[in-house]
Amino acid sequence: MSTVSPEVPGPGQESVWDYPRPPRLEHSNRLITVRFRGALVAETRDAWRVLETSHPPTWYVPRDDVAPSALSPSAAAATHCEWKGAATYWDVHGEGEVSAGAAWSYEDPTAAFLPITGHLAFSPSRLECEVDGEPVTPQEGGFYEGWITSDVVGPFKGVPGSWGW
């Protein structure tokens, strides 16, 4: 296992190394916006974030705050989270395009994550995601899909050499 040197957070920042394991669910009224090819997919001030050691937050949006025509069931491969349970994947639609499996939800999550039942998480590597108007940088590695903003410091799991973190 490699040694990790957490960045020191500045004023108004938080370190992902202060997040817990197992992860914690935290409600937020920050403005979350998701677009695909310029089309509004979701917008809310009623989101949840999942906070887990070494990972930038993953944001979950209530289904009522997602455009009705933006989603369809996906044939994307199923995954299982040791903390949240089995994920259901969704294709995201915008301006005549489809991003297969770019959203996911937990329709029957574990007890600790019941508040996000049916809420949608979105891939910042394939969609345009913002927190309070700030564009999100996707977490590296293509698997975890955390949202990196200027108020969160790492290093973040997903970069080369981080498998053993």
DSSP file (Angstrom, degrees, kcal/mol; ACC not computed):
  #  RESIDUE AA STRUCTURE BP1 BP2  ACC     N-H-->O    O-->H-N    N-H-->O    O-->H-N    TCO  KAPPA ALPHA  PHI   PSI    X-CA   Y-CA   Z-CA
    1    1 A M              0   0    0      0, 0.0     2,-0.1     0, 0.0   161,-0.1   0.000 360.0 360.0 360.0 137.0    0.0    0.0    0.0
    2    2 A S        -     0   0    0    159,-0.3     2,-0.3     1,-0.1   159,-0.0  -0.476 360.0-109.2 -82.6 155.7    1.3    3.4   -0.9
    3    3 A T        -     0   0    0     -2,-0.1     2,-0.4     2,-0.0    -1,-0.1  -0.678  31.4-151.2 -83.9 136.2    1.6    6.2    1.6
    4    4 A V        -     0   0    0     -2,-0.3   158,-0.0   161,-0.0    -1,-0.0  -0.916   8.3-160.4-112.8 134.0   -0.8    9.1    1.2
    5    5 A S        -     0   0    0     -2,-0.4   149,-0.1     0, 0.0    -2,-0.0  -0.893  21.3-141.6-112.0 100.0   -0.2   12.7    2.2
    6    6 A P        -     0   0    0      0, 0.0     2,-0.1     0, 0.0   148,-0.1  -0.281  18.7-114.2 -61.1 141.9   -3.5   14.5    2.5
    7    7 A E        -     0   0    0    147,-3.3    10,-0.2     1,-0.1   146,-0.1  -0.454  30.4-114.3 -69.3 148.6   -3.7   18.1    1.2
    8    8 A V        -     0   0    0     -2,-0.1     2,-0.1     7,-0.0    -1,-0.1  -0.772  32.7-125.2 -86.4 121.9   -4.3   20.6    4.0
    9    9 A P        -     0   0    0      0, 0.0     3,-0.1     0, 0.0     6,-0.1  -0.398  20.9-145.5 -69.0 143.2   -7.7   22.3    3.4
   10   10 A G    >   -     0   0    0      1,-0.2     3,-2.1     4,-0.1   143,-0.1  -0.257  48.7 -48.2 -90.5-174.2   -7.8   26.1    3.2
   11   11 A P  T 3  S+     0   0    0      0, 0.0    -1,-0.2     0, 0.0     3,-0.1  -0.346 131.2  11.4 -57.6 132.2  -10.5   28.3    4.4
   12   12 A G  T 3  S+     0   0    0      1,-0.3     2,-0.3    -3,-0.1    -2,-0.0   0.534 108.2 110.5  77.0   6.6  -13.9   27.0    3.3
   13   13 A Q    <   -     0   0    0     -3,-2.1     2,-0.3   139,-0.0    -1,-0.3  -0.745  50.7-155.4-110.8 160.4  -12.5   23.7    2.1
   14   14 A E  E     -a  152   0A   0    137,-2.2   139,-2.5    -2,-0.3     2,-0.4  -0.975  16.1-127.6-131.5 149.5  -12.8   20.2    3.4
   15   15 A S  E >   -a  153   0A   0     -2,-0.3     3,-1.9   137,-0.2     4,-0.3  -0.798   7.9-141.9 -97.2 135.0  -10.5   17.2    3.0
   16   16 A V  G >  S+     0   0    0    137,-2.4    38,-1.5    -2,-0.4     3,-0.7   0.662 102.4  69.5 -65.8 -13.3  -11.8   13.9    1.7
   17   17 A W  G 3  S+     0   0    0    136,-0.3    -1,-0.3     1,-0.2    36,-0.1   0.548  93.2  56.3 -82.1  -7.0   -9.4   12.4    4.2
   18   18 A D  G <  S+     0   0    0     -3,-1.9    -1,-0.2    34,-0.1    -2,-0.2   0.476  86.3 101.7 -96.1  -6.2  -11.7   13.7    7.0
   19   19 A Y  S <  S-     0   0    0     -3,-0.7    33,-0.1    -4,-0.3    35,-0.1  -0.452  76.4-112.4 -73.5 152.6  -14.7   11.8    5.4
   20   20 A P        -     0   0    0      0, 0.0    33,-1.7     0, 0.0     4,-0.2  -0.321  17.8-116.6 -86.3 166.6  -15.6    8.6    7.2
   21   21 A R  S    S+     0   0    0     31,-0.2    31,-0.1     2,-0.1     3,-0.0  -0.922 106.9  45.3-139.1 117.4  -15.5    4.9    6.2
   22   22 A P  S    S-     0   0    0      0, 0.0    -1,-0.0     0, 0.0    29,-0.0   0.478 118.5-107.0 -63.2 159.7  -18.1    3.5    6.1
   23   23 A P        -     0   0    0      0, 0.0     2,-0.3     0, 0.0    29,-0.2  -0.125  27.0-133.8 -66.5 159.7  -19.4    6.6    4.2
   24   24 A R  E     -B   51   0B   0     27,-2.5    27,-2.9    -4,-0.2     2,-0.5  -0.865   8.0-136.1-113.0 146.3  -21.8    9.1    5.6
   25   25 A L  E     -B   50   0B   0     -2,-0.3     2,-0.4    25,-0.2    25,-0.2  -0.880  24.7-175.8-101.3 132.3  -24.9   10.6    3.9
   26   26 A E  E     -B   49   0B   0     23,-2.5    23,-2.8    -2,-0.5     2,-0.1  -0.992  19.9-134.3-135.9 127.7  -25.4   14.3    4.2
   27   27 A H  E     -B   48   0B   0     -2,-0.4     2,-0.3    21,-0.2    21,-0.2  -0.488  26.9-171.8 -76.3 149.1  -28.3   16.5    3.0
   28   28 A S  E     -B   47   0B   0     19,-2.8    19,-1.3    -2,-0.1    -2,-0.0  -0.998  30.6-161.4-144.5 144.8  -27.4   19.7    1.1
   29   29 A N        +     0   0    0     -2,-0.3    17,-0.1    17,-0.2    19,-0.1   0.161  54.3 126.9-107.2  16.1  -29.3   22.8   -0.1
   30   30 A R  S    S-     0   0    0      1,-0.1     2,-0.7    17,-0.1    17,-0.3  -0.378  73.8 -97.3 -67.4 153.0  -26.5   23.8   -2.5
   31   31 A L        -     0   0    0     14,-0.1   101,-3.4    15,-0.1     2,-0.5  -0.642  41.9-169.6 -79.4 115.4  -27.6   24.3   -6.1
   32   32 A I  E     -DE  44 131C   0     12,-2.9    12,-2.1    -2,-0.7     2,-0.4  -0.921   6.4-179.3-107.2 126.4  -26.9   21.1   -8.1
   33   33 A T  E     -DE  43 130C   0     97,-2.0    97,-2.5    -2,-0.5     2,-0.4  -0.988   7.8-173.9-129.7 136.0  -27.3   21.4  -11.9
   34   34 A V  E     +DE  42 129C   0      8,-2.7     7,-3.0    -2,-0.4     8,-1.8  -0.998   7.7 175.8-130.6 130.8  -26.8   18.6  -14.5
   35   35 A R  E     -DE  40 128C   0     93,-2.7    93,-2.8    -2,-0.4     2,-0.4  -0.939  16.6-158.2-129.9 154.2  -26.9   19.2  -18.3
   36   36 A F  E >  S-D   39   0C   0      3,-2.3     3,-2.1    -2,-0.3    61,-0.1  -0.970  83.8 -17.5-133.6 119.3  -26.3   16.9  -21.3
   37   37 A R  T 3  S-     0   0    0     -2,-0.4     3,-0.1     1,-0.3    -1,-0.1   0.840 129.5 -54.5  54.5  34.6  -25.4   18.6  -24.6
   38   38 A G  T 3  S+     0   0    0      1,-0.3     2,-0.3    56,-0.0    -1,-0.3   0.201 110.8 123.5  87.6 -15.7  -26.8   21.8  -23.1
   39   39 A A  E <   -D   36   0C   0     -3,-2.1    -3,-2.3     1,-0.1     2,-0.4  -0.634  69.5-114.0 -81.5 134.3  -30.2   20.4  -22.2
   40   40 A L  E     +D   35   0C   0     -2,-0.3    -5,-0.2    -5,-0.2     3,-0.1  -0.537  39.8 169.5 -68.8 122.3  -31.2   20.7  -18.6
   41   41 A V  E     -     0   0C   0     -7,-3.0    26,-3.2    -2,-0.4     2,-0.3   0.804  63.5  -4.6 -99.3 -44.0  -31.3   17.2  -17.0
   42   42 A A  E     +DF  34  66C   0     -8,-1.8    -8,-2.7    24,-0.3    -1,-0.4  -0.997  52.4 177.1-154.0 148.4  -31.6   18.0  -13.3
   43   43 A E  E     +D   33   0C   0     22,-2.0     2,-0.3    -2,-0.3   -10,-0.2  -0.922  20.3 149.0-154.5 130.2  -31.6   21.0  -11.0
   44   44 A T  E     -D   32   0C   0    -12,-2.1   -12,-2.9    -2,-0.3     3,-0.1  -0.994  43.8-160.0-156.7 158.0  -32.2   20.9   -7.2
   45   45 A R  S    S+     0   0    0     -2,-0.3   -14,-0.1   -14,-0.2    -1,-0.1  -0.099  91.0  74.9-121.5  27.3  -31.4   22.5   -3.9
   46   46 A D        +     0   0    0    -14,-0.1   -17,-0.2   -17,-0.1     2,-0.2  -0.358  68.9 137.8-134.6  50.9  -32.6   19.3   -2.2
   47   47 A A  E     -B   28   0B   0    -19,-1.3   -19,-2.8   -17,-0.3     2,-0.4  -0.475  42.1-141.4 -98.9 166.7  -29.6   16.9   -2.8
   48   48 A W  E     -BC  27  60B   0     12,-2.1    12,-3.1   -21,-0.2     2,-0.4  -0.952  12.1-154.6-120.4 145.6  -27.8   14.4   -0.8
   49   49 A R  E     -BC  26  59B   0    -23,-2.8   -23,-2.5    -2,-0.4     2,-0.6  -0.971   9.0-142.1-120.7 142.9  -24.0   13.8   -0.9
   50   50 A V  E     -BC  25  58B   0      8,-2.5     8,-1.3    -2,-0.4     2,-0.5  -0.898  18.0-162.0-100.3 125.3  -22.2   10.6    0.0
   51   51 A L  E     +B   24   0B   0    -27,-2.9   -27,-2.5    -2,-0.6     2,-0.4  -0.942  16.3 166.6-115.4 118.5  -19.0   11.3    1.8
   52   52 A E    >   -     0   0    0     -2,-0.5     3,-2.5     3,-0.5   -31,-0.2  -0.994  45.6 -86.8-135.5 138.6  -16.4    8.5    1.9
   53   53 A T  T 3  S+     0   0    0    -33,-1.7   -36,-0.2    -2,-0.4   -37,-0.1  -0.105 111.7   5.8 -43.9 129.6  -12.7    8.6    2.9
   54   54 A S  T 3  S+     0   0    0    -38,-1.5   103,-3.4     1,-0.2    -1,-0.3   0.370 110.4 101.4  77.0   0.7  -10.4    9.4   -0.1
   55   55 A H  S <  S-     0   0    0     -3,-2.5    -3,-0.5   -39,-0.4    -1,-0.2  -0.924  71.5-124.9-116.6 137.4  -13.4   10.1   -2.5
   56   56 A P        -     0   0    0      0, 0.0    92,-0.2     0, 0.0    -4,-0.1  -0.428  55.1 -77.3 -66.3 157.4  -14.8   13.4   -3.6
   57   57 A P        -     0   0    0      0, 0.0    90,-3.5     0, 0.0     2,-0.5  -0.161  35.3-144.9 -58.6 148.0  -18.6   13.6   -2.9
   58   58 A T  E     -C   50   0B   0     -8,-1.3    -8,-2.5    88,-0.2     2,-0.3  -0.976  21.3-143.5-108.2 129.1  -21.1   11.8   -5.1
   59   59 A W  E     -C   49   0B   0     -2,-0.5    63,-0.5   -10,-0.2     2,-0.4  -0.753   9.6-158.9-100.6 140.0  -24.3   13.8   -5.3
   60   60 A Y  E     -C   48   0B   0    -12,-3.1   -12,-2.1    -2,-0.3    61,-0.2  -0.979   6.7-159.7-122.2 126.6  -27.9   12.4   -5.4
   61   61 A V  B     -H  120   0D   0     59,-3.0    59,-3.0    -2,-0.4   -14,-0.1  -0.845  26.8-107.1-108.2 135.7  -30.8   14.3   -6.9
   62   62 A P    >   -     0   0    0      0, 0.0     3,-1.9     0, 0.0    57,-0.1  -0.349  26.7-125.1 -59.8 141.0  -34.5   13.6   -6.1
   63   63 A R  G >  S+     0   0    0      1,-0.3     3,-1.8     2,-0.2    56,-0.1   0.830 109.7  64.6 -57.5 -33.4  -36.2   12.1   -9.1
   64   64 A D  G 3  S+     0   0    0      1,-0.3    -1,-0.3   -22,-0.0    55,-0.0   0.710  99.2  54.5 -63.7 -19.1  -38.9   14.9   -9.0
   65   65 A D  G <  S+     0   0    0     -3,-1.9   -22,-2.0   -19,-0.1     2,-0.4   0.204  91.2  91.4-100.0  14.5  -36.1   17.3   -9.8
   66   66 A V  B <  S-F   42   0C   0     -3,-1.8   -24,-0.3   -24,-0.2   -25,-0.1  -0.914  90.5-103.5-108.6 135.4  -35.0   15.4  -13.0
   67   67 A A    >   -     0   0    0    -26,-3.2     3,-2.0    -2,-0.4     4,-0.4  -0.354  29.7-130.1 -57.2 130.3  -36.5   16.4  -16.4
   68   68 A P  G >  S+     0   0    0      0, 0.0     3,-0.5     0, 0.0    -1,-0.1   0.813 105.7  45.6 -56.6 -33.7  -39.1   13.6  -17.2
   69   69 A S  G 3  S+     0   0    0      1,-0.2    -2,-0.1     3,-0.0    24,-0.0   0.400  93.8  82.8 -90.7   4.7  -37.8   13.0  -20.7
   70   70 A A  G <  S+     0   0    0     -3,-2.0    23,-2.6   -29,-0.2     2,-0.3   0.655  87.1  52.5 -83.5 -15.3  -34.1   13.0  -19.6
   71   71 A L  E <   +I   92   0D   0     -3,-0.5    21,-0.2    -4,-0.4    19,-0.0  -0.905  47.7 168.4-127.6 149.0  -34.0    9.3  -18.5
   72   72 A S  E     -I   91   0D   0     19,-1.5    19,-3.1    -2,-0.3    -3,-0.0  -0.970  49.9 -83.7-146.1 153.4  -34.7    5.8  -19.7
   73   73 A P  E     -I   90   0D   0      0, 0.0     2,-0.3     0, 0.0    17,-0.2  -0.244  50.2-139.0 -56.0 143.6  -33.8    2.4  -18.2
   74   74 A S        -     0   0    0     15,-2.0    15,-0.2    29,-0.1    26,-0.0  -0.739  19.0-145.3-108.5 153.0  -30.3    1.4  -19.2
   75   75 A A        +     0   0    0     -2,-0.3     3,-0.1     2,-0.0    -1,-0.1   0.246  57.9 136.6 -92.6  10.1  -28.8   -1.9  -20.3
   76   76 A A        -     0   0    0      1,-0.1    13,-0.2    13,-0.0    -2,-0.1  -0.221  68.4 -86.8 -58.5 148.1  -25.6   -1.0  -18.5
   77   77 A A        -     0   0    0      1,-0.1    -1,-0.1    24,-0.0     2,-0.1  -0.256  47.8-111.1 -57.8 139.9  -24.0   -3.7  -16.5
   78   78 A A        -     0   0    0     -3,-0.1     2,-0.3    11,-0.0    10,-0.1  -0.409  34.0-167.2 -72.1 147.6  -25.2   -3.9  -12.9
   79   79 A T  E     -L   87   0E   0      8,-0.5     8,-2.5    -2,-0.1     2,-0.4  -0.906  10.1-146.4-130.6 163.7  -23.0   -3.0  -10.0
   80   80 A H  E     -L   86   0E   0     -2,-0.3     2,-0.5     6,-0.2     6,-0.2  -0.994   5.8-151.4-134.2 126.7  -23.2   -3.5   -6.3
   81   81 A C  E  >  -L   85   0E   0      4,-3.2     4,-1.9    -2,-0.4    -2,-0.0  -0.828  15.5-139.2 -96.5 133.0  -21.9   -1.1   -3.6
   82   82 A E  T  4 S+     0   0    0     -2,-0.5    -1,-0.1     1,-0.2     4,-0.1   0.747 103.8  35.1 -62.3 -21.5  -20.8   -2.7   -0.4
   83   83 A W  T  4 S+     0   0    0      2,-0.1    -1,-0.2    27,-0.0    29,-0.2   0.807 129.3  27.4-100.4 -37.5  -22.4    0.2    1.5
   84   84 A K  T  4 S-     0   0    0      1,-0.3    26,-1.4    25,-0.1     2,-0.3   0.724  96.8-133.5-103.8 -24.9  -25.5    1.1   -0.6
   85   85 A G  E  <  +L   81   0E   0     -4,-1.9    -4,-3.2    24,-0.2     2,-0.3  -0.777  56.6   1.3 108.3-153.2  -26.5   -2.1   -2.3
   86   86 A A  E     -L   80   0E   0     22,-0.3    22,-0.4    -2,-0.3    21,-0.4  -0.572  65.9-140.9 -81.5 132.4  -27.4   -2.9   -6.0
   87   87 A A  E     -L   79   0E   0     -8,-2.5    -8,-0.5    -2,-0.3     2,-0.5  -0.703   3.3-149.9 -93.7 143.3  -27.4    0.1   -8.4
   88   88 A T  E     - J   0 105D   0     17,-3.1    17,-2.4    -2,-0.3     2,-0.3  -0.948  20.0-142.2-107.4 131.2  -29.9    0.6  -11.2
   89   89 A Y  E     - J   0 104D   0     -2,-0.5   -15,-2.0   -15,-0.2     2,-0.4  -0.689  13.3-163.9-102.1 151.6  -28.5    2.4  -14.3
   90   90 A W  E     -IJ  73 103D   0     13,-2.9    13,-1.7    -2,-0.3     2,-0.3  -0.979  18.0-130.3-132.5 140.0  -30.2    5.0  -16.5
   91   91 A D  E     -I   72   0D   0    -19,-3.1   -19,-1.5    -2,-0.4     2,-0.4  -0.720  26.4-139.0 -84.4 141.6  -29.5    6.4  -20.0
   92   92 A V  E     -IJ  71  99D   0      7,-2.2     7,-2.8    -2,-0.3     2,-0.4  -0.889  14.9-157.8-107.9 133.7  -29.4   10.2  -20.1
   93   93 A H  E     + J   0  98D   0    -23,-2.6     2,-0.2    -2,-0.4     5,-0.2  -0.862  20.6 153.9-112.8 141.6  -31.0   12.0  -23.1
   94   94 A G  E >   - J   0  97D   0      3,-2.1     3,-1.9    -2,-0.4   -53,-0.0  -0.816  66.0 -12.4-168.0 128.7  -30.4   15.5  -24.3
   95   95 A E  T 3  S-     0   0    0      1,-0.3     3,-0.1    -2,-0.2   -58,-0.0   0.859 127.4 -49.0  49.5  45.4  -30.6   17.3  -27.6
   96   96 A G  T 3  S+     0   0    0      1,-0.3    -1,-0.3     0, 0.0     2,-0.3   0.501 117.8 107.8  78.8   4.3  -31.1   14.1  -29.6
   97   97 A E  E <   -J   94   0D   0     -3,-1.9    -3,-2.1   -61,-0.1     2,-0.4  -0.757  53.5-151.0-111.9 159.3  -28.1   12.3  -28.0
   98   98 A V  E     -J   93   0D   0     -2,-0.3     2,-0.7    -5,-0.2    -5,-0.2  -0.998   6.0-161.0-131.0 133.6  -28.0    9.5  -25.5
   99   99 A S  E >   -J   92   0D   0     -7,-2.8    -7,-2.2    -2,-0.4     3,-1.4  -0.923  28.8-136.0-111.2 103.4  -25.3    8.8  -22.9
  100  100 A A  E 3  S-     0   0D   0     -2,-0.7    -9,-0.2     1,-0.3   -26,-0.1  -0.362  78.2  -5.5 -66.2 128.0  -25.8    5.2  -21.9
  101  101 A G  E 3  S+     0   0D   0     -2,-0.1    -1,-0.3     1,-0.1   -10,-0.2   0.729  84.8 138.8  66.9  23.8  -25.6    4.4  -18.2
  102  102 A A  E <   +     0   0D   0     -3,-1.4    21,-2.6   -12,-0.3     2,-0.3   0.465  65.4  43.7 -82.7  -0.3  -24.6    8.0  -17.3
  103  103 A A  E     -JK  90 122D   0    -13,-1.7   -13,-2.9    19,-0.2     2,-0.3  -0.966  65.5-176.5-137.7 156.3  -26.9    8.0  -14.2
  104  104 A W  E     -JK  89 121D   0     17,-1.9    17,-2.8    -2,-0.3     2,-0.3  -0.981   2.9-172.1-149.2 160.6  -27.6    5.5  -11.5
  105  105 A S  E     -JK  88 120D   0    -17,-2.4   -17,-3.1    -2,-0.3     2,-0.6  -0.923  26.8-125.0-144.5 168.3  -29.9    5.1   -8.5
  106  106 A Y  B     +m  117   0F   0     10,-0.5    12,-1.7    13,-0.5    13,-0.3  -0.934  24.6 178.8-118.5 103.1  -30.4    2.7   -5.6
  107  107 A E  S    S+     0   0    0     -2,-0.6    -1,-0.1   -21,-0.4   -20,-0.1   0.732  85.1  20.5 -78.7 -23.1  -34.1    1.6   -5.7
  108  108 A D  S    S+     0   0    0    -22,-0.4   -22,-0.3   -24,-0.1    -1,-0.3  -0.495  88.8 176.8-142.8  66.9  -33.7   -0.6   -2.6
  109  109 A P        -     0   0    0      0, 0.0   -24,-0.2     0, 0.0   -25,-0.1  -0.117  37.6 -85.1 -72.9 169.8  -30.7    0.7   -0.7
  110  110 A T    >   -     0   0    0    -26,-1.4     3,-1.7   -27,-0.2     4,-0.1  -0.214  51.4 -95.0 -64.8 164.7  -29.3   -0.6    2.6
  111  111 A A  G >  S+     0   0    0      1,-0.3     3,-1.3     2,-0.2    -1,-0.1   0.846 122.9  57.3 -55.1 -40.4  -30.9    0.9    5.8
  112  112 A A  G 3  S+     0   0    0      1,-0.3    -1,-0.3   -29,-0.2   -87,-0.2   0.718 112.6  41.7 -66.6 -19.1  -28.2    3.6    6.2
  113  113 A F  G X  S+     0   0    0     -3,-1.7     3,-1.7   -30,-0.2    -1,-0.3   0.141  73.5 118.5-116.0  18.9  -28.9    5.0    2.7
  114  114 A L  G X   +     0   0    0     -3,-1.3     3,-2.0     1,-0.3    -1,-0.1   0.824  66.4  68.5 -55.1 -33.9  -32.7    4.8    2.7
  115  115 A P  G 3  S+     0   0    0      0, 0.0    -1,-0.3     0, 0.0    -2,-0.1   0.760  98.8  51.2 -60.4 -21.7  -33.0    8.7    2.2
  116  116 A I  G X  S+     0   0    0     -3,-1.7     3,-2.1     2,-0.1   -10,-0.5   0.261  75.2 143.6 -99.1  14.2  -31.5    8.4   -1.3
  117  117 A T  B <  S-m  106   0F   0     -3,-2.0   -10,-0.2     1,-0.3     3,-0.1  -0.333  81.8  -1.3 -52.9 122.5  -34.0    5.7   -2.4
  118  118 A G  T 3  S+     0   0    0    -12,-1.7    -1,-0.3     1,-0.3   -11,-0.1   0.354  99.1 134.6  76.3  -6.5  -34.8    6.5   -6.1
  119  119 A H    <   -     0   0    0     -3,-2.1   -13,-0.5   -13,-0.3     2,-0.4  -0.390  52.5-123.5 -70.4 155.6  -32.5    9.6   -6.2
  120  120 A L  E     -HK  61 105D   0    -59,-3.0   -59,-3.0   -15,-0.1     2,-0.3  -0.861  17.6-162.6-109.4 135.3  -30.2    9.9   -9.2
  121  121 A A  E     - K   0 104D   0    -17,-2.8   -17,-1.9    -2,-0.4     2,-0.4  -0.865  17.4-149.4-106.2 149.3  -26.5   10.3   -9.3
  122  122 A F  E     - K   0 103D   0    -63,-0.5   -19,-0.2    -2,-0.3   -63,-0.2  -0.931  16.6-114.4-127.6 145.5  -24.9   11.5  -12.5
  123  123 A S    >>  -     0   0    0    -21,-2.6     4,-1.5    -2,-0.4     3,-1.1  -0.653  18.5-165.9 -78.3 111.3  -21.5   10.9  -14.2
  124  124 A P  T 34 S+     0   0    0      0, 0.0     5,-0.2     0, 0.0    -1,-0.2   0.638  87.2  64.7 -73.2 -11.1  -19.5   14.2  -14.3
  125  125 A S  T 34 S+     0   0    0      1,-0.1     3,-0.1    12,-0.1    -2,-0.1   0.663 116.8  25.9 -81.6 -15.0  -17.1   12.6  -16.8
  126  126 A R  T <4 S+     0   0    0     -3,-1.1     2,-0.3   -24,-0.1    -1,-0.1   0.507 122.1  48.2-122.6 -10.1  -20.0   12.4  -19.4
  127  127 A L  S  < S-     0   0    0     -4,-1.5     2,-0.8   -91,-0.1   -91,-0.2  -0.840  85.4-105.0-127.5 164.2  -22.3   15.2  -18.4
  128  128 A E  E     +E   35   0C   0    -93,-2.8   -93,-2.7    -2,-0.3     2,-0.4  -0.832  46.9 179.7 -92.8 110.4  -22.0   18.8  -17.5
  129  129 A C  E     -E   34   0C   0     -2,-0.8     7,-2.8     7,-0.3     2,-0.3  -0.883   7.0-175.6-116.6 143.1  -22.4   19.0  -13.7
  130  130 A E  E     -EG  33 135C   0    -97,-2.5   -97,-2.0    -2,-0.4     2,-0.5  -0.981  18.6-156.2-137.5 148.3  -22.2   22.1  -11.4
  131  131 A V  E >  S-EG  32 134C   0      3,-2.0     3,-2.1    -2,-0.3   -99,-0.2  -0.986  90.1 -19.5-121.3 116.9  -22.3   22.8   -7.7
  132  132 A D  T 3  S-     0   0    0   -101,-3.4  -100,-0.1    -2,-0.5    -1,-0.1   0.855 130.0 -51.7  51.9  38.5  -23.5   26.4   -7.0
  133  133 A G  T 3  S+     0   0    0   -102,-0.4    -1,-0.3     1,-0.2  -101,-0.1   0.330 110.5 124.3  84.5  -7.2  -22.6   27.3  -10.6
  134  134 A E  E <   -G  131   0C   0     -3,-2.1    -3,-2.0     1,-0.0    -1,-0.2  -0.765  65.7-120.2 -88.1 123.3  -19.0   25.9  -10.4
  135  135 A P  E     -G  130   0C   0      0, 0.0     2,-0.3     0, 0.0    -5,-0.2  -0.373  29.8-124.7 -61.3 138.6  -18.3   23.3  -13.1
  136  136 A V        -     0   0    0     -7,-2.8    -7,-0.3    13,-0.1    13,-0.2  -0.627   9.6-142.5 -86.7 140.6  -17.4   19.9  -11.6
  137  137 A T  E     -N  148   0G   0     11,-2.7    11,-2.6    -2,-0.3   -12,-0.1  -0.903  29.3-119.9 -96.7 129.2  -14.1   18.1  -12.4
  138  138 A P  E     -N  147   0G   0      0, 0.0     2,-0.2     0, 0.0     9,-0.2  -0.390  26.0-105.5 -71.0 147.4  -14.7   14.4  -12.6
  139  139 A Q    >   -     0   0    0      7,-1.6     3,-0.8     1,-0.1     6,-0.3  -0.491  44.3-111.1 -64.9 136.5  -12.8   12.0  -10.3
  140  140 A E  T 3  S+     0   0    0      1,-0.2     4,-0.3    -2,-0.2     3,-0.3  -0.226  91.4  52.2 -67.5 160.0  -10.1   10.2  -12.2
  141  141 A G  T 3  S-     0   0    0      1,-0.2    -1,-0.2     2,-0.1    17,-0.1   0.112  94.8-113.8 103.5 -20.3  -10.2    6.5  -13.0
  142  142 A G  S <  S+     0   0    0     -3,-0.8    -1,-0.2     1,-0.1    -2,-0.1   0.568  97.0  76.5  73.8   9.1  -13.6    6.2  -14.6
  143  143 A F  S    S+     0   0    0     -3,-0.3    -2,-0.1    -4,-0.1    -1,-0.1   0.767  87.9  42.6-116.0 -47.9  -15.2    4.1  -11.9
  144  144 A Y  S    S-     0   0    0     -4,-0.3    -3,-0.1    13,-0.1    -4,-0.1   0.845  75.7-157.8 -79.7 -34.2  -16.1    6.1   -8.8
  145  145 A E        +     0   0    0     -6,-0.3   -23,-0.1    -5,-0.2    -5,-0.1   0.793  24.9 168.4  65.2  32.2  -17.6    9.3  -10.5
  146  146 A G        -     0   0    0     -6,-0.2    -7,-1.6   -88,-0.1     2,-0.6  -0.337  36.1-117.2 -71.1 160.9  -17.1   11.7   -7.6
  147  147 A W  E     -N  138   0G   0    -90,-3.5     2,-0.5    -9,-0.2    -1,-0.1  -0.897  24.3-158.4-105.9 115.2  -17.6   15.4   -8.1
  148  148 A I  E     +N  137   0G   0    -11,-2.6   -11,-2.7    -2,-0.6     2,-0.3  -0.836  19.4 165.7 -97.4 124.8  -14.5   17.5   -7.5
  149  149 A T    >   -     0   0    0     -2,-0.5     3,-1.8   -13,-0.2   -13,-0.1  -0.806  52.4 -95.5-127.5 171.6  -15.0   21.2   -6.8
  150  150 A S  T 3  S+     0   0    0      1,-0.3   -14,-0.0    -2,-0.3    -2,-0.0   0.642 119.1  61.6 -66.5 -13.9  -12.7   23.9   -5.4
  151  151 A D  T 3  S+     0   0    0   -138,-0.1  -137,-2.2  -142,-0.1     2,-0.4   0.342  95.2  70.5 -95.3   8.6  -14.0   23.4   -1.8
  152  152 A V  E <   -a   14   0A   0     -3,-1.8     2,-0.3  -139,-0.2  -137,-0.2  -0.990  63.7-168.1-126.6 129.5  -12.8   19.7   -1.7
  153  153 A V  E     +a   15   0A   0   -139,-2.5  -137,-2.4    -2,-0.4  -136,-0.3  -0.851  20.9 125.3-118.5 156.4   -9.1   18.7   -1.5
  154  154 A G        -     0   0    0     -2,-0.3  -147,-3.3  -139,-0.2     2,-0.2   0.132  69.0-114.7-112.2-139.0   -7.5   15.3   -1.9
  155  155 A P        -     0   0    0      0, 0.0     2,-0.4     0, 0.0    -2,-0.1   0.417  61.1-144.4 -67.7 157.8   -5.6   13.5   -3.1
  156  156 A F    >   -     0   0    0     -2,-0.2     3,-1.2     1,-0.0  -101,-0.2  -0.813  12.1-111.7-105.8 136.7   -8.5   11.6   -4.5
  157  157 A K  T 3  S+     0   0    0   -103,-3.4   -17,-0.1    -2,-0.4     6,-0.1  -0.328  97.1  59.6 -58.1 146.3   -8.8    7.8   -5.0
  158  158 A G  T 3  S+     0   0    0      1,-0.5    -1,-0.2   -17,-0.1     3,-0.1  -0.004  73.5 114.1 118.8 -26.6   -8.8    6.9   -8.7
  159  159 A V  S X  S-     0   0    0     -3,-1.2     3,-1.9     1,-0.2    -1,-0.5  -0.376  86.2 -75.6 -71.6 156.6   -5.5    8.4   -9.7
  160  160 A P  T 3  S+     0   0    0      0, 0.0    -1,-0.2     0, 0.0   -20,-0.0  -0.253 122.2  23.5 -52.5 135.8   -2.8    5.9  -10.8
  161  161 A G  T 3  S+     0   0    0     -3,-0.1     3,-0.3    -4,-0.0  -159,-0.3   0.443  94.0 103.4  89.0   1.4   -1.3    4.1   -7.8
  162  162 A S    X   +     0   0    0     -3,-1.9     3,-1.9     1,-0.2    -3,-0.1   0.400  41.9 102.9 -98.0   3.8   -4.3    4.7   -5.6
  163  163 A W  T 3  S+     0   0    0      1,-0.3    -1,-0.2    -4,-0.1    -6,-0.0   0.856  82.9  48.5 -56.3 -36.9   -5.8    1.2   -5.8
  164  164 A G  T 3         0   0    0     -3,-0.3    -1,-0.3     1,-0.2    -2,-0.1   0.341 360.0 360.0 -87.8   7.7   -4.6    0.2   -2.3
  165  165 A W    <         0   0    0     -3,-1.9    -1,-0.2  -164,-0.1    -2,-0.1   0.511 360.0 360.0 -70.0 360.0   -5.8    3.3   -0.5
